[in-house]
Amino acid sequence: MAEGDTGSDQRQNEEIEAMAAIYGEEWCVIDDCAKIFCIRISDDIDDPKWTLCLQVMLPNEYPGTAPPIYQLNAPWLKGQERVDLSNSLEEIYM
């Protein structure tokens, strides 16, 4: 493994640990080897009416030269609101 890959892996692992600490029970590991995770956000934990699942995949080149790949799962989020949220996520990475 090249030296850059080791540094990238370390930065990814640090970020994964930070996100797990921030999101707590809302954080879910889907595939640790492929670095696919999910953040599930609900308006009410006991009786959720609005839930958004943000699936995040960290490519090998992340964070150096590639952004995270994400998928929003929220059937109630439509149109311009969905576009605005997607654009906001892209701006955060930039």
KAWOTA-V389002 format. One record per helix or strand of 2 or more residues. SS is the DSSP state (helix for helix, strand for strand). FROM is the first residue (numbers start at 0). TO is the last residue. Records with the same first field share a line. If there is no record, write none. Layout:
SS=FROM-TO  FROM-TO
//
This chain:
helix=2-25  78-92
strand=26-30  35-41  50-56  68-72
//
